[in-house]
Amino acid sequence: MDIPNGVKIGYKDYKINIQDAPIIDGNEVCYGNIEYDNGNINISSFYSEDQQKCTFIHECLHGIDEIVESNLEEEQVRKLGKGIYQFIKDNKKLFIDID
């Protein structure tokens, strides 16, 4: 899986920004964050490639949660993000575009 330059979540388009700096959200240093109003998903390059990809999935889950109004807690998003990322990583052939 490669992190794309952008992604569409529901009716919103998000630009993916890989930043060579820590991501600060509130008062916390984070792996990444999502800016719903600005249409940005920011991911710090300070971490491993696996962590960046897992963070991408995590932030996309926040975007999906916001669109479908499921009101997931941060811990739920964190656990689902890790699980989905590992599923994608372990089953790459399922996600190959053969068209």
C-alpha positions as a Markdown table, in Angstrom:
| # | Residue | x | y | z |
|---|---|---|---|---|
| 1 | Met | 0.0 | 0.0 | 0.0 |
| 2 | Asp | 1.3 | 3.4 | -0.9 |
| 3 | Ile | 0.0 | 6.5 | 0.7 |
| 4 | Pro | -1.7 | 8.5 | -2.0 |
| 5 | Asn | -1.6 | 12.3 | -2.6 |
| 6 | Gly | -5.3 | 12.5 | -1.9 |
| 7 | Val | -8.3 | 10.5 | -1.0 |
| 8 | Lys | -12.1 | 11.0 | -1.2 |
| 9 | Ile | -14.1 | 10.2 | 1.9 |
| 10 | Gly | -17.8 | 10.5 | 1.4 |
| 11 | Tyr | -18.4 | 13.8 | -0.4 |
| 12 | Lys | -15.1 | 15.3 | 0.9 |
| 13 | Asp | -11.8 | 15.4 | -0.9 |
| 14 | Tyr | -8.7 | 15.3 | 1.4 |
| 15 | Lys | -5.2 | 16.2 | 0.5 |
| 16 | Ile | -2.5 | 14.0 | 2.1 |
| 17 | Asn | 0.4 | 15.9 | 3.5 |
| 18 | Ile | 3.5 | 14.1 | 4.6 |
| 19 | Gln | 5.3 | 16.6 | 6.9 |
| 20 | Asp | 8.9 | 16.6 | 7.9 |
| 21 | Ala | 7.9 | 17.9 | 11.3 |
| 22 | Pro | 6.0 | 16.8 | 14.4 |
| 23 | Ile | 2.2 | 17.0 | 14.1 |
| 24 | Ile | 0.8 | 19.0 | 17.0 |
| 25 | Asp | -3.0 | 18.5 | 17.6 |
| 26 | Gly | -4.2 | 20.5 | 20.7 |
| 27 | Asn | -1.3 | 20.1 | 23.1 |
| 28 | Glu | -0.3 | 16.6 | 21.9 |
| 29 | Val | 2.4 | 15.5 | 19.6 |
| 30 | Cys | 0.7 | 13.0 | 17.2 |
| 31 | Tyr | 1.6 | 10.7 | 14.3 |
| 32 | Gly | -0.9 | 12.6 | 12.3 |
| 33 | Asn | -4.2 | 14.4 | 12.2 |
| 34 | Ile | -7.2 | 15.2 | 10.0 |
| 35 | Glu | -8.5 | 18.7 | 9.4 |
| 36 | Tyr | -12.1 | 18.2 | 8.4 |
| 37 | Asp | -12.8 | 21.9 | 7.4 |
| 38 | Asn | -9.6 | 22.3 | 5.5 |
| 39 | Gly | -9.6 | 18.9 | 3.8 |
| 40 | Asn | -6.2 | 17.9 | 5.0 |
| 41 | Ile | -4.8 | 14.7 | 6.4 |
| 42 | Asn | -1.3 | 15.4 | 7.9 |
| 43 | Ile | 1.2 | 12.6 | 8.6 |
| 44 | Ser | 4.6 | 13.0 | 10.2 |
| 45 | Ser | 7.5 | 11.5 | 8.4 |
| 46 | Phe | 9.4 | 11.2 | 11.7 |
| 47 | Tyr | 8.1 | 7.6 | 12.1 |
| 48 | Ser | 8.6 | 4.3 | 10.3 |
| 49 | Glu | 6.9 | 3.6 | 7.0 |
| 50 | Asp | 4.6 | 1.1 | 8.7 |
| 51 | Gln | 3.6 | 3.7 | 11.3 |
| 52 | Gln | 2.9 | 6.3 | 8.5 |
| 53 | Lys | 0.6 | 3.9 | 6.7 |
| 54 | Cys | -1.2 | 2.9 | 9.8 |
| 55 | Thr | -1.6 | 6.6 | 10.6 |
| 56 | Phe | -3.1 | 7.1 | 7.1 |
| 57 | Ile | -5.7 | 4.4 | 7.8 |
| 58 | His | -6.4 | 5.8 | 11.2 |
| 59 | Glu | -7.0 | 9.3 | 9.9 |
| 60 | Cys | -9.2 | 8.0 | 7.1 |
| 61 | Leu | -11.3 | 6.2 | 9.7 |
| 62 | His | -11.8 | 9.5 | 11.5 |
| 63 | Gly | -13.0 | 10.9 | 8.2 |
| 64 | Ile | -15.4 | 8.0 | 7.7 |
| 65 | Asp | -16.6 | 8.4 | 11.2 |
| 66 | Glu | -17.3 | 12.1 | 10.7 |
| 67 | Ile | -19.2 | 11.5 | 7.5 |
| 68 | Val | -21.4 | 8.6 | 8.8 |
| 69 | Glu | -21.7 | 10.2 | 12.3 |
| 70 | Ser | -20.9 | 7.0 | 14.1 |
| 71 | Asn | -19.2 | 8.9 | 17.0 |
| 72 | Leu | -16.4 | 6.5 | 17.5 |
| 73 | Glu | -14.1 | 7.1 | 20.5 |
| 74 | Glu | -10.4 | 7.7 | 19.8 |
| 75 | Glu | -9.5 | 4.3 | 21.3 |
| 76 | Gln | -11.9 | 2.6 | 18.9 |
| 77 | Val | -10.4 | 4.4 | 15.9 |
| 78 | Arg | -6.9 | 3.5 | 17.1 |
| 79 | Lys | -7.8 | -0.2 | 17.5 |
| 80 | Leu | -9.7 | -0.4 | 14.2 |
| 81 | Gly | -6.9 | 1.4 | 12.4 |
| 82 | Lys | -4.3 | -1.0 | 13.5 |
| 83 | Gly | -6.5 | -4.0 | 12.6 |
| 84 | Ile | -7.4 | -2.7 | 9.2 |
| 85 | Tyr | -3.9 | -1.8 | 8.4 |
| 86 | Gln | -2.6 | -5.2 | 9.3 |
| 87 | Phe | -5.4 | -6.9 | 7.3 |
| 88 | Ile | -4.4 | -4.8 | 4.2 |
| 89 | Lys | -0.7 | -5.6 | 4.7 |
| 90 | Asp | -1.3 | -9.3 | 5.2 |
| 91 | Asn | -3.7 | -9.6 | 2.2 |
| 92 | Lys | -2.2 | -7.4 | -0.4 |
| 93 | Lys | -3.5 | -9.5 | -3.3 |
| 94 | Leu | -7.1 | -8.5 | -2.4 |
| 95 | Phe | -6.3 | -4.9 | -3.1 |
| 96 | Ile | -4.5 | -5.2 | -6.4 |
| 97 | Asp | -6.3 | -3.3 | -9.2 |
| 98 | Ile | -6.4 | -5.8 | -12.1 |
| 99 | Asp | -8.5 | -3.6 | -14.5 |
